């Protein structure tokens, strides 16, 4: 591993924070003293009467259902409300799911929603904190809720749900603004090492429908571990200004993913394999101005048909979101377990995708032409938006083929626009100008931000480290100084981001181009073909460049014995050439390839047998 890669990994992992082996017990945020404190003292679900509360119960039992009912009935001047827990070790559901835990079994129908009695005043201010339970284990939730495949709905504002474990649950639905959900487990067994399937024997239903569903504004969901989501672990369905941060999605409680045999990884099947890991889906969002930062997503897998979409890590709709510092496909032990679907899929406008790390994501989609959209990041659609999607400083390891790709619905102006072209690498100084297409046309990018990424010389496009950025001048030209010279087995990729509108078609400013091929001075060319042949016969030759991902376009200049010079510019790294000689003797083919940075050459010799030299000469035929 190069020093660039090591430094980049350490910086990003430290930025994203380290996750403990289990969730800590955290103190409540500062808030006015509770006007009402309700203490749940039993795991039973005694009755379904909405008129019975903890205070009014004649049997002295404060059940979870009664506590929520009473909290929802509290007058505005009787809030805030705190729901605490004090279940005895003699409770019948003590240690049902793990030593030192209590499980509240909700079996009398769905829990009542957490709400207020007013249709105009939605201020809830209810805190439900599992860490208030005395004794019990020292790490991980002590209180679990078994909701019998139902959801818990929050229909008031400024509530706190923390330090709880949820099993056999539909979702936590946040329908009003300003709520906080933190430090919970969802979909994990009590020991935090396995998926708690909702329906044993029908494991394809996974652990939960959606972990946290948000249809409101200004909520915060943080430091939760959510696994086995049938649809989304966290889903912002049209809400604005929500914060999703430092959650672990698809992992065990310690942030790792169990080892899965290579032959079982990401196999599409409805048959449950106990040796597999079913982390479910990741995070989805729409609406506007939502922030998704510093989350860890790995082990995305489910049971599905072969043609079903594999579970994605991040799926983004809407506008003006910030997606930053997320770690996708890597556990806390730095194992690259990957995800079975798309790393990041985005559409809409104005979203910033910055400083994320994506390892071993898969190809999730194909175009309507049948081509696989094999990028770790996929921009799928901007037909009805002005663009402005920014993709910068993201690292991609062991990707599906490319770093950043565009779907067929993205405007042609962006799909065809070429990123910055490097024309010189001298020590630590690199320089260049506008990208150029196969017809020699420049993609003018005045004053654009140019990012540089380090990659090796294999056949896949990765971004192993972000090694700096610069701003081009008004003509698109640039110079940049690296911290260290690149190694002989490495190269540089570029991308360009506009700083004003209408640079790329009519798209808005802050639109990032696709990534370039690899710019490296350590390239080679090989002419592949036979060493003997027969006159009057088409003899095929192929020109193969190493590395395969050398930046294009490449201009090939071909000189052959008995023929005049032929030049063709192509956007492929392995064009072919058919040549027919009519005279006998030794023939040579000399080819040079020029991509603006390097010129590489090779010569091939072939012996042609005797032939009637009275026949005319055939010119070479070029094909891609």
DRENVOMAR-319792 format. One line per field, with one value per residue (C-alpha): residue number from 1; residue in one letter; x negated, y, z. Coordinates in steps of 0.25 Angstrom, whole numbers. Example, Ala and Ser with C-alpha at 12.3 -4.5 7.8 and 13.67 -1.06 7.14 Angstrom:
REM residues 2
seq = [1 / 2]
type = [A / S]
X = [-49 / -55]
Y = [-18 / -4]
Z = [31 / 29]
//
This chain:
REM residues 624
seq = [1 / 2 / 3 / 4 / 5 / 6 / 7 / 8 / 9 / 10 / 11 / 12 / 13 / 14 / 15 / 16 / 17 / 18 / 19 / 20 / 21 / 22 / 23 / 24 / 25 / 26 / 27 / 28 / 29 / 30 / 31 / 32 / 33 / 34 / 35 / 36 / 37 / 38 / 39 / 40 / 41 / 42 / 43 / 44 / 45 / 46 / 47 / 48 / 49 / 50 / 51 / 52 / 53 / 54 / 55 / 56 / 57 / 58 / 59 / 60 / 61 / 62 / 63 / 64 / 65 / 66 / 67 / 68 / 69 / 70 / 71 / 72 / 73 / 74 / 75 / 76 / 77 / 78 / 79 / 80 / 81 / 82 / 83 / 84 / 85 / 86 / 87 / 88 / 89 / 90 / 91 / 92 / 93 / 94 / 95 / 96 / 97 / 98 / 99 / 100 / 101 / 102 / 103 / 104 / 105 / 106 / 107 / 108 / 109 / 110 / 111 / 112 / 113 / 114 / 115 / 116 / 117 / 118 / 119 / 120 / 121 / 122 / 123 / 124 / 125 / 126 / 127 / 128 / 129 / 130 / 131 / 132 / 133 / 134 / 135 / 136 / 137 / 138 / 139 / 140 / 141 / 142 / 143 / 144 / 145 / 146 / 147 / 148 / 149 / 150 / 151 / 152 / 153 / 154 / 155 / 156 / 157 / 158 / 159 / 160 / 161 / 162 / 163 / 164 / 165 / 166 / 167 / 168 / 169 / 170 / 171 / 172 / 173 / 174 / 175 / 176 / 177 / 178 / 179 / 180 / 181 / 182 / 183 / 184 / 185 / 186 / 187 / 188 / 189 / 190 / 191 / 192 / 193 / 194 / 195 / 196 / 197 / 198 / 199 / 200 / 201 / 202 / 203 / 204 / 205 / 206 / 207 / 208 / 209 / 210 / 211 / 212 / 213 / 214 / 215 / 216 / 217 / 218 / 219 / 220 / 221 / 222 / 223 / 224 / 225 / 226 / 227 / 228 / 229 / 230 / 231 / 232 / 233 / 234 / 235 / 236 / 237 / 238 / 239 / 240 / 241 / 242 / 243 / 244 / 245 / 246 / 247 / 248 / 249 / 250 / 251 / 252 / 253 / 254 / 255 / 256 / 257 / 258 / 259 / 260 / 261 / 262 / 263 / 264 / 265 / 266 / 267 / 268 / 269 / 270 / 271 / 272 / 273 / 274 / 275 / 276 / 277 / 278 / 279 / 280 / 281 / 282 / 283 / 284 / 285 / 286 / 287 / 288 / 289 / 290 / 291 / 292 / 293 / 294 / 295 / 296 / 297 / 298 / 299 / 300 / 301 / 302 / 303 / 304 / 305 / 306 / 307 / 308 / 309 / 310 / 311 / 312 / 313 / 314 / 315 / 316 / 317 / 318 / 319 / 320 / 321 / 322 / 323 / 324 / 325 / 326 / 327 / 328 / 329 / 330 / 331 / 332 / 333 / 334 / 335 / 336 / 337 / 338 / 339 / 340 / 341 / 342 / 343 / 344 / 345 / 346 / 347 / 348 / 349 / 350 / 351 / 352 / 353 / 354 / 355 / 356 / 357 / 358 / 359 / 360 / 361 / 362 / 363 / 364 / 365 / 366 / 367 / 368 / 369 / 370 / 371 / 372 / 373 / 374 / 375 / 376 / 377 / 378 / 379 / 380 / 381 / 382 / 383 / 384 / 385 / 386 / 387 / 388 / 389 / 390 / 391 / 392 / 393 / 394 / 395 / 396 / 397 / 398 / 399 / 400 / 401 / 402 / 403 / 404 / 405 / 406 / 407 / 408 / 409 / 410 / 411 / 412 / 413 / 414 / 415 / 416 / 417 / 418 / 419 / 420 / 421 / 422 / 423 / 424 / 425 / 426 / 427 / 428 / 429 / 430 / 431 / 432 / 433 / 434 / 435 / 436 / 437 / 438 / 439 / 440 / 441 / 442 / 443 / 444 / 445 / 446 / 447 / 448 / 449 / 450 / 451 / 452 / 453 / 454 / 455 / 456 / 457 / 458 / 459 / 460 / 461 / 462 / 463 / 464 / 465 / 466 / 467 / 468 / 469 / 470 / 471 / 472 / 473 / 474 / 475 / 476 / 477 / 478 / 479 / 480 / 481 / 482 / 483 / 484 / 485 / 486 / 487 / 488 / 489 / 490 / 491 / 492 / 493 / 494 / 495 / 496 / 497 / 498 / 499 / 500 / 501 / 502 / 503 / 504 / 505 / 506 / 507 / 508 / 509 / 510 / 511 / 512 / 513 / 514 / 515 / 516 / 517 / 518 / 519 / 520 / 521 / 522 / 523 / 524 / 525 / 526 / 527 / 528 / 529 / 530 / 531 / 532 / 533 / 534 / 535 / 536 / 537 / 538 / 539 / 540 / 541 / 542 / 543 / 544 / 545 / 546 / 547 / 548 / 549 / 550 / 551 / 552 / 553 / 554 / 555 / 556 / 557 / 558 / 559 / 560 / 561 / 562 / 563 / 564 / 565 / 566 / 567 / 568 / 569 / 570 / 571 / 572 / 573 / 574 / 575 / 576 / 577 / 578 / 579 / 580 / 581 / 582 / 583 / 584 / 585 / 586 / 587 / 588 / 589 / 590 / 591 / 592 / 593 / 594 / 595 / 596 / 597 / 598 / 599 / 600 / 601 / 602 / 603 / 604 / 605 / 606 / 607 / 608 / 609 / 610 / 611 / 612 / 613 / 614 / 615 / 616 / 617 / 618 / 619 / 620 / 621 / 622 / 623 / 624]
type = [X / X / X / X / X / X / X / X / X / X / X / X / X / X / X / X / X / X / X / X / X / X / X / X / X / X / X / X / X / X / X / X / X / X / X / X / X / X / X / X / X / X / X / X / X / X / X / X / X / X / X / X / X / X / X / X / X / X / X / X / X / X / X / X / X / X / X / X / X / X / X / X / X / X / X / X / X / X / X / X / X / X / X / X / X / X / X / X / X / X / X / X / X / X / X / X / X / X / X / X / X / X / X / X / X / X / X / X / X / X / X / X / X / X / X / X / X / X / X / X / X / X / X / X / X / X / X / X / X / X / X / X / X / X / X / X / X / X / X / X / X / X / X / X / X / X / X / X / X / X / X / X / X / X / X / X / X / X / X / X / X / X / X / X / X / X / X / X / X / X / X / X / X / X / X / X / X / X / X / X / X / X / X / X / X / X / X / X / X / X / X / X / X / X / X / X / X / X / X / X / X / X / X / X / X / X / X / X / X / X / X / X / X / X / X / X / X / X / X / X / X / X / X / X / X / X / X / X / X / X / X / X / X / X / X / X / X / X / X / X / X / X / X / X / X / X / X / X / X / X / X / X / X / X / X / X / X / X / X / X / X / X / X / X / X / X / X / X / X / X / X / X / X / X / X / X / X / X / X / X / X / X / X / X / X / X / X / X / X / X / X / X / X / X / X / X / X / X / X / X / X / X / X / X / X / X / X / X / X / X / X / X / X / X / X / X / X / X / X / X / X / X / X / X / X / X / X / X / X / X / X / X / X / X / X / X / X / X / X / X / X / X / X / X / X / X / X / X / X / X / X / X / X / X / X / X / X / X / X / X / X / X / X / X / X / X / X / X / X / X / X / X / X / X / X / X / X / X / X / X / X / X / X / X / X / X / X / X / X / X / X / X / X / X / X / X / X / X / X / X / X / X / X / X / X / X / X / X / X / X / X / X / X / X / X / X / X / X / X / X / X / X / X / X / X / X / X / X / X / X / X / X / X / X / X / X / X / X / X / X / X / X / X / X / X / X / X / X / X / X / X / X / X / X / X / X / X / X / X / X / X / X / X / X / X / X / X / X / X / X / X / X / X / X / X / X / X / X / X / X / X / X / X / X / X / X / X / X / X / X / X / X / X / X / X / X / X / X / X / X / X / X / X / X / X / X / X / X / X / X / X / X / X / X / X / X / X / X / X / X / X / X / X / X / X / X / X / X / X / X / X / X / X / X / X / X / X / X / X / X / X / X / X / X / X / X / X / X / X / X / X / X / X / X / X / X / X / X / X / X / X / X / X / X / X / X / X / X / X / X / X / X / X / X / X / X / X / X / X / X / X / X / X / X / X / X / X / X / X / X / X / X / X / X / X / X / X / X / X / X / X / X / X / X / X / X / X / X / X / X / X / X / X / X / X / X / X / X / X / X / X / X / X / X]
X = [0 / -6 / -8 / 3 / 13 / 9 / 10 / 24 / 29 / 25 / 30 / 43 / 45 / 41 / 50 / 62 / 59 / 57 / 68 / 68 / 70 / 84 / 92 / 89 / 99 / 100 / 105 / 118 / 116 / 118 / 133 / 142 / 146 / 157 / 171 / 175 / 167 / 173 / 165 / 169 / 168 / 172 / 170 / 185 / 195 / 206 / 218 / 221 / 230 / 226 / 232 / 223 / 210 / 198 / 205 / 219 / 215 / 221 / 212 / 200 / 194 / 187 / 186 / 180 / 193 / 199 / 187 / 188 / 203 / 201 / 189 / 198 / 209 / 200 / 204 / 194 / 191 / 188 / 177 / 165 / 169 / 159 / 161 / 151 / 150 / 149 / 152 / 148 / 140 / 152 / 159 / 163 / 155 / 142 / 131 / 140 / 131 / 117 / 112 / 114 / 126 / 141 / 150 / 164 / 173 / 184 / 195 / 208 / 207 / 199 / 194 / 201 / 194 / 186 / 194 / 201 / 216 / 216 / 217 / 209 / 199 / 190 / 179 / 177 / 164 / 164 / 151 / 151 / 137 / 134 / 121 / 130 / 132 / 124 / 114 / 113 / 102 / 91 / 91 / 102 / 117 / 123 / 137 / 142 / 156 / 162 / 173 / 178 / 176 / 182 / 177 / 175 / 181 / 176 / 187 / 181 / 169 / 156 / 156 / 144 / 143 / 130 / 122 / 133 / 132 / 143 / 147 / 158 / 162 / 167 / 161 / 160 / 168 / 164 / 176 / 174 / 161 / 149 / 148 / 136 / 133 / 120 / 111 / 122 / 120 / 130 / 131 / 120 / 121 / 118 / 103 / 102 / 96 / 107 / 120 / 133 / 142 / 156 / 162 / 153 / 155 / 158 / 145 / 146 / 155 / 142 / 142 / 150 / 158 / 151 / 142 / 145 / 155 / 155 / 166 / 164 / 153 / 141 / 140 / 126 / 123 / 109 / 101 / 111 / 108 / 118 / 118 / 127 / 136 / 145 / 146 / 137 / 130 / 132 / 142 / 144 / 157 / 159 / 154 / 144 / 132 / 131 / 117 / 113 / 99 / 90 / 100 / 95 / 104 / 103 / 93 / 92 / 92 / 77 / 77 / 72 / 78 / 76 / 68 / 76 / 70 / 66 / 76 / 88 / 85 / 96 / 103 / 117 / 126 / 139 / 133 / 127 / 113 / 109 / 94 / 98 / 100 / 112 / 110 / 121 / 122 / 115 / 120 / 130 / 134 / 142 / 147 / 136 / 124 / 123 / 109 / 103 / 89 / 80 / 88 / 83 / 90 / 86 / 91 / 103 / 110 / 124 / 131 / 136 / 139 / 128 / 133 / 137 / 129 / 118 / 118 / 111 / 103 / 108 / 120 / 122 / 133 / 137 / 128 / 117 / 113 / 99 / 93 / 80 / 70 / 78 / 70 / 77 / 73 / 62 / 64 / 58 / 47 / 44 / 49 / 54 / 67 / 73 / 88 / 96 / 102 / 99 / 89 / 96 / 107 / 112 / 122 / 128 / 119 / 110 / 105 / 90 / 84 / 71 / 60 / 67 / 59 / 65 / 60 / 65 / 78 / 84 / 91 / 105 / 112 / 111 / 115 / 127 / 116 / 112 / 99 / 95 / 94 / 82 / 78 / 77 / 84 / 96 / 103 / 115 / 124 / 124 / 134 / 143 / 132 / 121 / 111 / 100 / 96 / 83 / 74 / 61 / 50 / 57 / 48 / 52 / 45 / 47 / 59 / 68 / 60 / 62 / 62 / 73 / 83 / 95 / 108 / 115 / 125 / 113 / 112 / 103 / 95 / 90 / 88 / 79 / 71 / 57 / 49 / 36 / 25 / 11 / 0 / -13 / -17 / -31 / -35 / -24 / -19 / -7 / -1 / 9 / 22 / 36 / 40 / 41 / 50 / 47 / 50 / 40 / 51 / 47 / 57 / 54 / 55 / 50 / 47 / 51 / 47 / 38 / 36 / 25 / 26 / 16 / 18 / 11 / 10 / 20 / 32 / 42 / 44 / 41 / 38 / 28 / 24 / 28 / 15 / 19 / 27 / 24 / 32 / 31 / 29 / 39 / 33 / 35 / 19 / 14 / 1 / 1 / -10 / -9 / -14 / -22 / -25 / -16 / -22 / -25 / -13 / -3 / 4 / 13 / 28 / 34 / 48 / 53 / 64 / 70 / 70 / 80 / 93 / 94 / 80 / 85 / 97 / 108 / 104 / 103 / 89 / 83 / 85 / 74 / 70 / 67 / 53 / 42 / 34 / 20 / 9 / -4 / -18 / -20 / -12 / -15 / -9 / -9 / -6 / 1 / 2 / -5 / -19 / -17 / -6 / -1 / 0 / 14 / 19 / 25 / 16 / 21 / 13 / 17 / 10 / 11 / 7 / 3 / 9 / 22 / 29 / 19 / 25 / 32 / 33 / 21 / 15 / 10 / -1 / -3 / -14 / -16 / -25 / -19 / -9 / -8 / -5 / 8 / 13 / 26 / 31 / 39 / 45 / 41 / 29 / 29 / 32 / 30 / 24 / 25 / 14 / 12 / -1 / -4 / -19 / -27 / -38 / -40 / -30 / -29 / -18 / -22 / -11 / -12 / -1 / 0 / 10 / 4 / -5 / -13 / -16 / -19 / -23 / -25 / -30 / -25 / -32 / -24 / -29 / -20 / -22 / -24 / -12 / -10 / -15 / -7 / 5 / 9 / 6 / 17 / 18 / 19 / 33 / 35 / 46 / 49]
Y = [0 / 14 / 25 / 33 / 22 / 19 / 34 / 36 / 24 / 28 / 42 / 38 / 27 / 37 / 47 / 38 / 34 / 21 / 12 / 5 / -10 / -7 / 5 / 14 / 19 / 34 / 45 / 52 / 66 / 78 / 80 / 87 / 77 / 68 / 72 / 58 / 45 / 32 / 19 / 6 / -5 / -17 / -24 / -28 / -21 / -22 / -16 / -8 / 3 / 17 / 22 / 14 / 21 / 19 / 28 / 23 / 8 / 1 / -11 / -2 / -6 / 4 / -2 / 4 / 5 / 13 / 22 / 26 / 28 / 37 / 45 / 48 / 53 / 62 / 77 / 87 / 93 / 79 / 76 / 72 / 57 / 46 / 31 / 24 / 9 / 0 / -14 / -24 / -37 / -45 / -40 / -51 / -45 / -42 / -48 / -53 / -47 / -46 / -46 / -33 / -29 / -27 / -29 / -22 / -30 / -22 / -32 / -25 / -18 / -6 / 4 / 17 / 28 / 38 / 51 / 62 / 65 / 78 / 79 / 92 / 90 / 78 / 81 / 67 / 68 / 53 / 46 / 31 / 26 / 11 / 15 / 19 / 4 / 1 / -10 / -19 / -20 / -9 / -8 / -8 / -6 / -12 / -10 / -16 / -14 / -26 / -19 / -31 / -26 / -13 / 1 / 12 / 26 / 39 / 50 / 61 / 70 / 70 / 56 / 47 / 32 / 27 / 15 / 4 / -9 / -11 / -25 / -30 / -16 / -9 / 5 / 17 / 27 / 42 / 49 / 63 / 72 / 73 / 59 / 52 / 37 / 32 / 21 / 10 / -4 / -8 / -22 / -28 / -40 / -37 / -40 / -31 / -41 / -46 / -42 / -43 / -48 / -44 / -57 / -69 / -79 / -67 / -60 / -52 / -42 / -39 / -31 / -19 / -11 / 2 / 5 / 20 / 27 / 42 / 50 / 63 / 73 / 76 / 62 / 56 / 41 / 38 / 27 / 16 / 2 / -3 / -16 / -25 / -14 / -19 / -6 / 5 / 6 / 21 / 27 / 42 / 42 / 57 / 63 / 75 / 79 / 66 / 61 / 46 / 44 / 34 / 22 / 8 / 2 / -13 / -17 / -24 / -16 / -14 / -9 / -21 / -31 / -46 / -53 / -58 / -69 / -64 / -73 / -68 / -53 / -45 / -57 / -53 / -64 / -65 / -77 / -74 / -77 / -77 / -75 / -62 / -48 / -40 / -26 / -21 / -7 / 6 / 20 / 27 / 41 / 52 / 65 / 76 / 81 / 68 / 64 / 50 / 50 / 40 / 28 / 14 / 5 / -9 / -23 / -19 / -32 / -38 / -49 / -46 / -51 / -51 / -39 / -31 / -18 / -21 / -13 / 0 / 7 / 22 / 25 / 40 / 48 / 63 / 75 / 82 / 70 / 68 / 54 / 55 / 46 / 33 / 20 / 10 / -5 / -5 / -10 / -4 / -15 / -9 / -22 / -18 / -26 / -17 / -15 / -24 / -12 / 2 / 10 / 24 / 26 / 41 / 49 / 63 / 75 / 83 / 71 / 71 / 57 / 59 / 51 / 38 / 25 / 13 / -1 / -12 / -7 / -15 / -11 / -8 / -4 / -5 / 5 / 4 / 0 / -12 / -6 / -8 / 5 / 1 / 12 / 13 / 26 / 27 / 40 / 34 / 46 / 61 / 62 / 72 / 79 / 89 / 79 / 84 / 71 / 72 / 59 / 62 / 56 / 42 / 30 / 17 / 4 / -9 / -3 / -9 / -3 / 12 / 23 / 32 / 29 / 35 / 28 / 30 / 41 / 50 / 61 / 58 / 71 / 65 / 51 / 55 / 66 / 63 / 65 / 72 / 67 / 65 / 68 / 68 / 61 / 65 / 61 / 67 / 77 / 73 / 82 / 82 / 88 / 85 / 71 / 67 / 57 / 47 / 58 / 68 / 77 / 83 / 83 / 97 / 98 / 112 / 114 / 100 / 93 / 81 / 69 / 59 / 45 / 34 / 20 / 8 / 2 / -10 / -10 / -4 / 11 / 14 / 26 / 21 / 35 / 50 / 56 / 71 / 81 / 93 / 104 / 105 / 119 / 125 / 117 / 104 / 102 / 98 / 95 / 87 / 83 / 69 / 66 / 54 / 49 / 37 / 23 / 16 / 7 / 18 / 29 / 41 / 42 / 56 / 61 / 76 / 83 / 96 / 109 / 116 / 112 / 109 / 103 / 89 / 92 / 99 / 92 / 100 / 103 / 92 / 81 / 71 / 63 / 48 / 44 / 43 / 31 / 28 / 38 / 31 / 32 / 17 / 12 / 2 / -3 / -17 / -21 / -34 / -42 / -54 / -55 / -62 / -60 / -62 / -51 / -47 / -50 / -41 / -42 / -37 / -29 / -23 / -11 / -13 / -2 / -5 / 0 / -3 / 10 / 20 / 33 / 35 / 40 / 33 / 36 / 24 / 26 / 13 / 11 / -2 / -7 / -5 / 5 / 20 / 26 / 24 / 32 / 30 / 35 / 26 / 25 / 11 / 5 / -8 / -4 / -15 / -14 / -23 / -23 / -30 / -30 / -35 / -36 / -46 / -44 / -38 / -27 / -18 / -10 / 1 / 8 / 20 / 24 / 38 / 42 / 56 / 52 / 40 / 35 / 20 / 11 / -3 / -11 / -24 / -33 / -43 / -52 / -52 / -64 / -63 / -56 / -51 / -37 / -32 / -31 / -17 / -13 / -12 / -1 / -5 / -5 / 1 / -4 / -1]
Z = [0 / -4 / 6 / -1 / 1 / 16 / 19 / 12 / 19 / 33 / 31 / 26 / 37 / 48 / 42 / 42 / 57 / 63 / 68 / 81 / 82 / 87 / 89 / 101 / 111 / 109 / 117 / 113 / 107 / 115 / 117 / 127 / 138 / 135 / 140 / 139 / 141 / 138 / 141 / 134 / 144 / 136 / 122 / 121 / 112 / 121 / 113 / 101 / 107 / 104 / 116 / 126 / 129 / 139 / 149 / 148 / 147 / 159 / 158 / 160 / 147 / 138 / 125 / 113 / 106 / 118 / 120 / 105 / 106 / 119 / 112 / 100 / 109 / 117 / 116 / 110 / 123 / 129 / 119 / 118 / 121 / 124 / 122 / 131 / 133 / 146 / 143 / 154 / 151 / 154 / 142 / 133 / 121 / 128 / 120 / 109 / 98 / 105 / 120 / 127 / 118 / 119 / 107 / 107 / 98 / 92 / 88 / 90 / 77 / 72 / 82 / 83 / 75 / 83 / 81 / 88 / 90 / 82 / 67 / 67 / 78 / 74 / 85 / 91 / 99 / 103 / 106 / 106 / 111 / 113 / 120 / 132 / 135 / 148 / 148 / 136 / 126 / 125 / 110 / 99 / 101 / 114 / 110 / 97 / 90 / 83 / 75 / 68 / 54 / 56 / 56 / 66 / 62 / 67 / 64 / 72 / 73 / 81 / 86 / 89 / 87 / 92 / 97 / 93 / 85 / 75 / 70 / 61 / 57 / 45 / 47 / 56 / 48 / 51 / 46 / 53 / 54 / 63 / 69 / 73 / 71 / 76 / 82 / 78 / 73 / 62 / 56 / 64 / 74 / 88 / 87 / 75 / 66 / 58 / 50 / 58 / 47 / 48 / 44 / 47 / 35 / 25 / 27 / 14 / 22 / 29 / 42 / 40 / 29 / 31 / 42 / 44 / 34 / 34 / 27 / 35 / 37 / 46 / 52 / 56 / 55 / 61 / 66 / 64 / 59 / 49 / 42 / 33 / 27 / 16 / 9 / 16 / 29 / 29 / 20 / 18 / 11 / 6 / 19 / 20 / 28 / 35 / 40 / 39 / 45 / 51 / 50 / 46 / 36 / 32 / 42 / 56 / 68 / 68 / 54 / 47 / 37 / 38 / 28 / 17 / 7 / -6 / -14 / -5 / -6 / -12 / -18 / -22 / -16 / -8 / 0 / 13 / 15 / 30 / 26 / 19 / 25 / 22 / 26 / 17 / 11 / 14 / 14 / 5 / 5 / -3 / 1 / 2 / 10 / 18 / 23 / 23 / 29 / 36 / 35 / 33 / 23 / 20 / 18 / 9 / 5 / 5 / -1 / -15 / -29 / -39 / -46 / -34 / -30 / -20 / -7 / -9 / 2 / -1 / -11 / -12 / -18 / -16 / -15 / -8 / 1 / 7 / 7 / 14 / 21 / 20 / 20 / 11 / 10 / 21 / 36 / 48 / 47 / 33 / 26 / 12 / 13 / 2 / -1 / -11 / -19 / -23 / -14 / -16 / -26 / -28 / -36 / -34 / -33 / -24 / -16 / -10 / -10 / -2 / 5 / 5 / 4 / -4 / -4 / -12 / -17 / -28 / -41 / -38 / -51 / -66 / -76 / -86 / -96 / -88 / -84 / -69 / -61 / -54 / -45 / -30 / -31 / -41 / -45 / -51 / -56 / -58 / -69 / -60 / -52 / -55 / -49 / -40 / -34 / -28 / -26 / -20 / -11 / -11 / -10 / -17 / -15 / -22 / -30 / -40 / -52 / -51 / -41 / -45 / -57 / -63 / -66 / -80 / -75 / -71 / -81 / -93 / -90 / -77 / -82 / -93 / -86 / -84 / -71 / -70 / -78 / -73 / -83 / -74 / -61 / -57 / -43 / -34 / -44 / -53 / -63 / -75 / -80 / -85 / -88 / -102 / -110 / -121 / -131 / -125 / -119 / -106 / -94 / -89 / -74 / -70 / -56 / -52 / -40 / -44 / -34 / -35 / -31 / -29 / -36 / -39 / -53 / -52 / -62 / -52 / -49 / -34 / -27 / -16 / -11 / -13 / -16 / -17 / -25 / -33 / -41 / -56 / -62 / -72 / -83 / -75 / -73 / -60 / -52 / -39 / -30 / -23 / -9 / -14 / -28 / -32 / -33 / -46 / -44 / -41 / -49 / -48 / -51 / -52 / -51 / -53 / -45 / -51 / -43 / -52 / -59 / -74 / -75 / -77 / -86 / -78 / -65 / -52 / -45 / -37 / -47 / -47 / -59 / -60 / -57 / -67 / -70 / -64 / -67 / -65 / -71 / -69 / -81 / -92 / -105 / -111 / -125 / -125 / -137 / -145 / -149 / -162 / -173 / -187 / -197 / -202 / -188 / -178 / -166 / -153 / -143 / -129 / -122 / -107 / -97 / -83 / -74 / -80 / -74 / -80 / -82 / -96 / -106 / -112 / -126 / -133 / -144 / -152 / -162 / -170 / -181 / -195 / -190 / -187 / -174 / -167 / -155 / -147 / -134 / -126 / -112 / -109 / -104 / -113 / -127 / -138 / -152 / -164 / -174 / -187 / -194 / -208 / -208 / -201 / -191 / -177 / -173 / -162 / -154 / -146 / -137 / -128 / -118 / -112 / -102 / -99 / -88 / -93 / -107 / -107 / -119 / -123 / -135 / -140 / -151 / -160 / -171 / -184 / -194 / -209 / -217 / -231 / -230 / -242 / -233 / -228 / -214 / -203 / -193 / -178 / -172 / -158 / -149 / -134]
//
